[in-house]
Amino acid sequence: MLENNKKRCTGCGACVWKCPKQCITWNIEELGFRYPVIDMSECVNCGVCENVCPIDKPVVKQTGQRVYAAIHKDKEILTRSTSGGAFSAIASYFLKNNGIVYGAAMQEEMQVRHIRVVKEEELVELRGSKYVQSDTGITYQQAEDDLKSGKKVFYSGTPCQIDGLKKFLGKEYENLFTADLICHGVGSQKYFDKYMEFARERYGEIKELHFRSKKTSGWRYDGKIIYLNSFGKKVEKSYRDYNNYYYSYFLLGDIFRSSCYTCKYANTDRPGDFTLGDYWGVEALKLPLDTENGCSLLIINNSHAMELLNGIKDLELINTTVEQAVRCNRQLSAPSILTLDREKRIDEYENLTGIQIQRNYLRSHRKMILYGIIKLIIPYKVKLIIRSMRT
């Protein structure tokens, strides 16, 4: 079954970690993505991998969803968050009540992994967007151990990771709460590693990379990179979406995993208790909210999540509708489109260095880069006026 569904495999890892014989391992394939491979000499045909694989299993139909525009009341936390800080508010609630939080962190050598967090000061590692498919590692097993011991667990990830976790667990837990992210698609760690070859050549030793940061231009697709200069001093530089190939190709949809282009979660039937994302286009709804510094789209998918939300006091919440959420987020109605340039990206990955790919990108995307520079100059309030004229 794993081989037959390879193009649809999301790489959630449920089969790898659930196999009782531990005979399923990862193999690096197209665009650097990992795919599970069975060692047939060790396989006993127990069927566990088929049972936990979420590919052919339907997502539960959601009814009675509640939709909110959400903004964290703490301005400092809001500034440090990618959008409106809804994730931070929920995660902080769990940690303050002796719960455990799981989420994606960019760690040493710019590797994106899921980690287990037990202290509020560790929560900073889980904030922010990581446009790389995270390695869930042993967090499914850790979460199961925590749940069995009676701890409250909050696990966040892409929809396929949340579905994979639930299939791995194989039963419902009242003390488990999950949040699936509104996901455009994922890039591979190996493809990102190749980009980092170029980044280190250009900047030197990189200490931090943030795909999104509000410090330079507010709530948009601009980030920052922190590196050590030749004197060993930390330098912070803006990280634009248009001047490096990884970020740009990600936003164009050229480098996603194959399954992302047929994603069964790209609709309003979500596997998580919560659904979280940016509330893009919220300004057009004319809500009584100051959204200039970011706004989260928070969808409550069941009464389990609604009961918990009632105890969270750190969020300013305004009711909206499912229809408005879908209108502002395409990924709630359809998956990303498979681009004609994806085959070029595969060929570059297989045959060029990160430095060579960057050079090719700068030569072939001059108009797009110029457009990005011009767009950056336009003040936020002017952009809102332009958007309102379009609508």
N, C-alpha and C positions, 0 to 999 in steps of 0.2 A: 504493500500500500504506500509506503514512503516513497518508493521509486516512481510509482504510477502518478503520484500527485506532486512531483517535484516542482513544477511551475507554479503550483498553488501553495506550496509550503511557505509559511510565514516565518519560520525559524524561531518559534516561541520557546522551544526546548523541552516541552512537556514529555515527549517520547524519550529523549536522551536521559532525562533525570528519573523517569519512572521505570525504565527497563530493569527488571529484577536480575538479569544476567549482566547488566552493564556492557552490553555488546553493541550499543549504538553510539557512534562518535560523530564528530563534525568533520566535514570536508569543505575546503575553500573552493568555490566555483565562480560562476559568472559574476563579474564586477566586484569580486572579493567577498561575496556573501557566503555565509555558512549554511550547509545543508546536511541533514542527518544521513548517515550511512550505516547499514546493519552488517556486522560481521556474521555471515551466515554459518560459519563453522561453530559459532557459540550460541546462535539463536535456537530456542526450543519451541518456537511457534506458539507461544502462550497467548498472543493477541493483545497484550497490554498496550503496546504502542498504538495499535489501531483503536483501542478503546479511548485513549486519552487524546488522540489527534483531533483537533477541532475543525479540520478542513471541511468534512462532509456533514457536520452536525449543524442544524439550524440555530440561529441566534433567537433568544426568547423575544417574542413580540411585546413591545412596550406599550402600555396604555396609561392614561392619566398622568403623563409627565408634567412636571412643573419646570418652567424656564425662567431664569433670572439674569439680569445684568447685575454683576457683582463687583464691588470695589472695596478693598481693605481700608478700614478706618485709620490705620496707622500709616501716615504719609511716608515714613522711612521704609517700612516694609513694602509699601506700594512701589516706591522708587526702585527697590532692589528686585522686584518681581518682574517677570516678562510682560504680563498683561495687568490684570486687576488684583492679583494676590489671593485669589480664591483658594488655590492649592495650599498656600502658606497658612491661611486661616484654619482650614480643615486639619492639616497635618499638625499644626501647633496645638489644636484642641486635643488630639490624641496623645501627644507627648505630655501635655499638662495633666492628663488623666491616666498616666502610667501605661499608655498604649505604645505600640511599635509601628513605625512608619517605614515603608519600602518605596524606593524610587530610583530613578536614573541619576548618576553622578558622573562628571568628567573628572577622572582621577589622574594619577601619575602618567606621564608620557602621553597625555591627551587620549586616554582610553575610557570609553563610556561603558559603565557597568552599573547594574542594580546593586544597591547596598541597603543594609539594615541600619536604621537610625533610632536611637533611644533617648537622645538628649536634644533639647531645643537648639543649642549652639551648633549642632551638627546639621541642622536643617538647611543651612546655607548651601550645602553641597547639592541639594536636590532642587533648588530654585533654578529657574532659567531654562531656556530651550536647548536641547542637544539634538542636532539634526543628524544623528548617527544612530543606527540600531544598537540598543544597549544589549549587553550580555547579561542575561538574568542569573547566570551562574548557579549558585546553590540556594538562591533566595526562595524558590518554591518550597524546598525542603525546610528552610529556616522558618518560613511563614507557617507551614504545617505544624512544626514543633511548637511555635508560639500559640497557635490556635488550640492545639490539644492541651496545652498547659493552662488555658483559660484567659490568655492575654487578648486584649483588643488589638486588631491588626488593621492598618490602613495601607493598601497596596495600590500604587499608581503605575500606569504604563500605557503602552499603545493598546488598542482594543484586542489585537491578536494575543498580546502578552497576558491580558486579563482573562481572556477566554481560555488560554493555555493553562493559566494558574487554576482556574475553576475545574477544568477537566483533569488536571493533575491531582487535585484534592479529592475529586470524586464524590463529594458530599457537601451539603450546605452547612455553613457555620454562622451562627447568630453573631459571633464576635468578629466576623470578617466584614470589612467595608472596602470597596474597590472604586477606583476612579479611572476611567478610560479617557485618553486624550483624543481630541479631534485632530486626526493625523492626515497629512497630505501624502505621506509615504516615508520610507526610511532610506538613508544612505548607508553604505557598508563601512565598518571600521577600517578594513584594508584600503578601501578607496580614500578614506579620510587620512589614513597613515601616509599614503603617497602624496596627498596635498601637503601634509606636515613636512615632508622632505623639502618642498619648495619654501614653506614658511620659515623653517629653521635656517635655510640657506640665506634668506632675505633678512631675517631679524636676529638670528642667533638663538640663544637658549630661551625657549618660551616657557613661561611660568603659568600663565592662564590664558584661556581663549573663551570668550563669551559671544555666542552668535547674536544675542540680543542684549542691548544695554541702553537704558534711557538717559545715560549721562550726556551723550553728545547731541542726540537729535530726538529725544523723546520716544514715544511709543511707535516703533516702526522696525524695519528689518536692518538695523545698524547695530553693530556690536563693538567689542573692544578686544585688543590683544595686549598682553602684558609680557614683556621680555626683558632680559638683562643686556645692557649695552656693553661695549668693550671695556668700560670701567667698572663693570659689575653692578651698575645702578639700575634699578627697575624703571622701565619706560612704558608708559601707557599710550597706545595708539588706536585710533578709530579703525574698526573692522567693517568695511562697507560690503554690502551685498553684491555690488556690481564690479568690484575690482579684484576678485579672486575666483578662480574657476569652481572650486568646490561649492561655495555658497550659492553662486549664480546657477550652476547646473542643478543644484538641489531645488531652488525656487522655480526653475524652468520645468522640473519634473523629468529630467534626463537620466537620473542615476538611481532611481528607486529599485527596490526589490521587485522581481517579476510579479509576485502576488499582489503588490500594491495597486497594480493597474486593473485588477479584477476584484478588489477588496470587498468582501461581503459585509463589512462593518460600516461602509461609507453610506450610511443612512441613519434614521432615527431609532432603529432597533439596536440598542447598545448593550454590551455584556456587563458593563460596570454599574454600580449603584449610583455613582455620579458620572457625569460627562463634563470635561473641562476643556476650555479653549479660549482663544482671543475672540472678543465680540467685535469683529471687524464690521464697520459700517453702522455701529450703534448710534453714531451722531444723527443719522437720518431718522431715527425713531423719536427724536426730540424728548428724551427722557429727562427728568429732573435730577441729573447726575453730572458731575464734572468728570468727563471721560478723557481729558487731554493727556493725562499721565497713565492711561491704560484702563481697560475694562475687561473683566472676565465674562465669558459665557458659561453659566452654570446650569446644567440640566439635572434635575432630580428624577431618577428613573423608577423609583419605587418608594413605598412607605418606610422601608428600612432606612433609606438615606434621608427621607424627610424628617423622621424622628430625630436623627442625629443633627441635622441642620438646625432644628429648633433650639438646640443647645449652644450653637455657635453665635457669639455676640460681636465678633470682630468684623463682620461684613455688612456693608450697606447694600441692601437688596431691593431691586425694582422688578416687579413682574413683567415679563414679556410673553410671547407666544412661541409655540413650536414653529409656526409658519415664518415668523420674523427671524428666528434663529437659523432656519434653513436658508432663507433669503440672504443672510449675511455670511453664511459659511457653506460653500459649495460642497465640501466634504461630507456634509450631512445629507446629500442627495445623490452623489455619484463619486466614484473613485477618480483619481488622477488619470489623465489621458496619456497613453503610451505614445511617446514622441518619436518622430522619424529619426532624430539625432541620437537615440539611445545606442544604436549599433556603433556609431562613431565613438561614443564614450567608452564602450567595451573595448574597441580596438585601441584607443589611447591608453586605457588602463593596462592592457596586456603588452603594449609595445613601447611606451614612452615613460620617461621619468616624470616626477611631479613638476620639475622645473620646465621641462619641455611642454607639458600640457598647459601650464600657465602661459607660456609664450604664445602657443597656438591660440589660446583663449583671447589674449589681449589683441592679437592681430585680427581675429575673425569676428569680434564682438564690439568693434569701435563705436558703432551707433548706439548700442545698448548702454555702453559705459558712459557715453556723453549724455544720454537721457538720464541715467542715474545721477550724474553730477548736477544736472539742471534741476532735477526733482528735489535734490537735497537742499538746494538754495531757497526753494519756495517755502515760506513760513507755514507752519501748521494751520493757522487760522485761515490763510488764503486757500490752502488745499481743501478745507472744509467748505468754503464758499464754492469752489470749483465743483466739488462732489455734489453739493446741493443743486447746482445748476444742471448737472447731468440727470439728476433724478426728477 
